[in-house]
Amino acid sequence: MAQRNHEGETAGDLLGDYLRNQAMRFLRGLRLHECSGADAAEASDASEVMRGASRRISGALLTFRPVTDPPWADGLRTELIWVSGVLADEHAYASRLARLLEALHRLSGSAAPQIPAARGAAGPRGGLALGAARAAALLDRQLTLARTRAHSATLQAFGSARFHAVADAVAVLASEVQVDPVAARGDVHQVLVPLASVAESRLAEAVCRLPEPSRIHDEAQDAFWHTVRRLLRTHRYALEVLGEDVTRLATAGEALDRHRDAAEAASASALAARTPRIAPATAYALGVLHADQRHEVEAARLAFQHVWQRSAVRT
């Protein structure tokens, strides 16, 4: 790991500055959300700011836990993970629906993947055209309902005592970070850098355990890649604390984000295809859609491997 000069800074100084900045970012997002009113776009942007700050605070608290007061860090991290999850659901359902509808439109207007046509259809494109509109309507109903429920859950969470307690804790964090008095006085290179190296090693080990990318659409492999995505994000945030360049990690993370989005979209199309009493043409269109998203999964895996191997060579 490259090391930057942190002369004159203690571990507590550097970590504290990062956590306080992220706490202020969370509070700005909260204010924007409160002022957004009925503007869905502004509320979504504010939620993204809060999610990003929540993830960074919880990631830093995990990696650099020995520098903090551990019970305090563990409690705050648990609550921020909850907040991030609540805020993510509504956005995820909306993005998934948009992704699937765009894919259906693209596929129905071009040559479909090599899947047998639905019974009675003239060919692959004809079979897809017959079912695409109904498949889109079915996905719209299912994912819009899920998004509405997630929105209600978000509103309920924002009005809960639990959320207000988290917001209060973050407001305190913006001015005061609870640290271990001995570790916090340590040198950055002797305290924070070794802890960040542990996060880097865990990521590298997880990448080594990844199955080889293949054209076999094995959903069971997705969990390995989701784990790498989580560990890469934790490693990236640790480097942000140290002021390191995270450009290549961000690029690799974008590939893993695409992997997650495609995998979840494929699962949504498979779930819709199991709806009772749907027409064969609709089921066919959903099957084509599922195959298309699994192809996107494989493409994202290859893109990540390319970025990761290139980074390893440069290192």
Summary of the structure (lengths in Angstrom):
residues: 315
radius of gyration: 22.6
end to end distance: 8.6
largest distance: 76.0
contacts: 1009
relative contact order: 0.14
helix: 79%
strand: 1%
